[in-house]
Amino acid sequence: MKDTIFSEIKRASKVKSLFLQIFDIIRHKIKINTSPIDYYRYEFYRNDITWEEKSRYLGKRCSNFYPYQNNSVRFVSLFDNKYIFSTMLSGFGIPHPKLLATIGEDYQIKTFEQFRTFLEENKMDMVLKPLDGSGGRGVIVLNFKNNNHCVLEGPCSSSGMWEQIMAGKKSPHPYLIEERIDQDDSVSMLYPYSLNTMRVITVKTKDKEWNLLGARLRVGQKGQVDNLGAGGIQLRFDDSGKSWFAYDWASGKEISRHPITKAELIGFQVPQYHEAIALALKASEKFSFMGTVGWDIGFSKHGPMIIEGNIFYDCLYWQLFGQPPLIPPDIAGKLKRHRWWQRWDKTAMYPNCNRYKIKG
């Protein structure tokens, strides 16, 4: 967030004095397990939000409901290692991008010569992803045009890409090479240079049933990825999949048209919306040993497919600026609460856990 904690405190001071804010933060921690940062992020100092509503906001640093706690650390690598994840999707029969090759000291492509030969033999669109990457960092999207591989509209060299893959090390950073999906035309019209995905969050309740928490379409701009942290655009829609709200995270403003393509964002109908939701729930059932997953779903011309699964997803962008809490009332009644005095189970995801240092 661009705002500092001091500007947040200053804004809150229009409603409550600093002394009352301190008292209120303690009260929120005791009553609904809210972290001080989330207290300001979600503007809990306002008087027009009920305690019941506040209790249903989800925070990664802790909150009244904490579904991440149902994700065992034993299974982190199944999602964070994209090669393992892709292999599991294939085994489960879940639609996903075709795996073309892997790069790395312990994988198929180990040298620049092998990489160059691979590109010469595969004249097609493809996506290169760090095996352990997140947030769209390190992703290389290649288009094949005029007998050349291109990044965006400009030609690129195999040596330049290899240099990025090497990242200044003696051996290449592990990468996954996937076939770039042929994106649905209506989704490409919004912004053609990135794969515009729908994040679908599912959660398993105490009755062991998987439920939909929410879905948002993410649209890229000024780059090759759609991640909101990279300045993407978020679309909210009704139960039919038609958008009624669009927010530009680069400018911090509500918008109605894409700032680059000028495509109309309000009233956009997500193609095969219900099929995409059904796919996320089906994938959740296959990964039944988890408790909650944020699925990234791409829309190909042949139907929706799973791109990634995120087990410690960030829901901040879903709940800011007066947006409702992520957890609806009917789902909240089926979830376990986490009180401030209860110890965290360190064998599962917990606030501030470093997932990249988890072993097992």
Buried (B, 14 or more C-beta within 10 A) or exposed (E): EEEEEEEBBEEBEEEBEEEBBEEBBEBBBEBBBBBBBBBBBBBBBEEEBEEEBBBBBBBBBBBBBBBBBBBBBEBBBBBBBBBEBBEBBEEBEBBBBEBBBBBBEEBEBBEBEEBBEBBEEBEEBBBBBBBBBBEBEBBBBBBBEEEBBBBEEEEBEBEEBBEBBBEEEEEBBBBBBBBBBEBBEEBBBBBBBBBBBBBBBBBBBEEEEBBBBBBBBBBBBEBBBBBBBBBBBBBBBEEEBBBEBBBBBEEEEEBEEBBEBEBBBBEBEBBBBEEBBEBBBBBBEBBEEBBBBBBBBBBBEEBBBBBBBBBBBBBBBBBBEEBEBBBBEEBBEEBEEBEEEEEBEEEBBBBEBEBEEBEE
